[in-house]
C-alpha cells in the first residue's frame, strides 16, 4: 500500500492519478472533504473514465497534527509520498506554517520510522535553498543561511527538511525533491492554476525578476522514479527552465487568449505596494496580497541547476512553453 499525504493539492492529485493509472494500491489523506473535488477535477483533465479510476483510491480523513488518525492511515503502508503542506508568505501565518510544515512532517517521519516504511519521498521547495553571489547557479549544495531575511514559508519548509534528515539518521530511507513553481491543470481557484484565471482577466504589470518553472508531470514522474530507484537520502532540484517574469506572464496571457501586460512594475512601486498592503491588512484584517519578501523575489534574478537529477535519472524535462499552452487550453475548456 502506498500512502499519499496532501492528496487534494496539485502535486498530490497528479501523483494519485499516475499511481492509480499504474494500478497501484493507493491510500490518500485529505483534511477537507470539499477539496476532494480538486482531485476529481485533475483526473478529468486526463481521462474520460476518470470516476472509475478515482474510485480505486482509498481516502482517509486525517490532519498532520492528529497522530491517532495518522496511525490508522499508516496501517499496511510500505511507501509514503509526503506532499501535504501549508503555503503562505504572510508573516502572521508563521505559527500555523510551523505546525503544519514542521510538526506535521515530524509526525510523518516518526510514523515512517516506527512503521518500518521502506521509503519516504518529501516534496519540499527551492525556497529552502541558499543564495549565491554574482547570479551563479544555485545547486543542492548551496548553503542555507539562517541569518538571511528568509520568508516564513521558506523557514518552515527548511525546518521540515531537517525533520526528514533527522529521520534518515534514525534509519529512514528518504528522498527530497525541491521543485520550482509547479504548473499543472485542474485546480483553478488557487495556487498556480489561479495564474491562468488571473491571466484571462488581464495582468496590468510585469516585473524584472525571474522564475524557475517545472511541469507537475515532471515532478510526479521524477518522484515515482526516485522511489523505485536505489537512490536514498538525497535531495534534487526540479526546475525545467528559468524565465523572466515578463516572458512568463506573456505566455500565460497568450495561452488563454488574453492581452499580455505592457507595463513594468518598478522596485519602488512594489515597495510602496507591499507597505500599502500591510497597512490595509492591519486596518481591515484582510489577507496579504503582496509581502516584502514577495516584492523582493519578483525583482530578483535567480537561476537554479537541475543537473543532478538529469544525471541521476538521465531525465529530460518537458518544455515550459508547451506546458503552458496545454494548461491554457484545458483552462479554456
NORTAUR-V894381 format. One line per field, one symbol per residue. ss: DSSP state (2 for helix, 1 for strand, 0 for the rest). phi: phi as a letter, one per 30 degrees, with the letter a starting at -180 (. if undefined). psi: psi as a letter, one per 40 degrees, with the letter a starting at -180 (. if undefined). Layout:
ss->???
phi->???
psi->???
This chain:
ss->011110000222222222222000011111002222222222220000022222000111100000222222200000111100000000222222222222222222222222000011111002220000000001000000000000022222222222222222200001111110111000000000222222222000110001111112222222222222000001111100111122222222222000000011002222222222222222220000000222222200000100222222200000022222222222220
phi->.ccbcidccddddddddddddciddbcbcbccdddddeddddeddcbdcddddddddccbdacdccdeddeddddidcbbcccdaccacdedcedddddddcdddeddddddddchddabccccadddddcbchidddbdcdddcdddddddddedddddeddddddddcjdcbbbccdddccacjccdaiddddddddddjddbbbcdbbdbaddededededdddddddbhbbbdbbdaccdeddddddddddchbdddcccdddddddddddddddddddcidddcbceddedddcccbbcccedddddchcbddddddeddddeddddd
psi->hhhhifeeiddddddddddddefihhhhhidhddeddddddddedehdfdddddeehhhhhiieegdddddddeheidihhgehihhiehdeedddddddddddddddddddddefhdihhhhbiedeiaiiiffihhaeehhhheeigiidddddddddddddddddeeehhiihigiahhhiidhediaddddddddddhhdiiieaihhiiiddddddddddddeiehifiihhghdihiidddddddddddffihiiehhhidddddddddddddddddeeiihdhiddddddeehhhhihfddddddefihiihddddddddddddd.
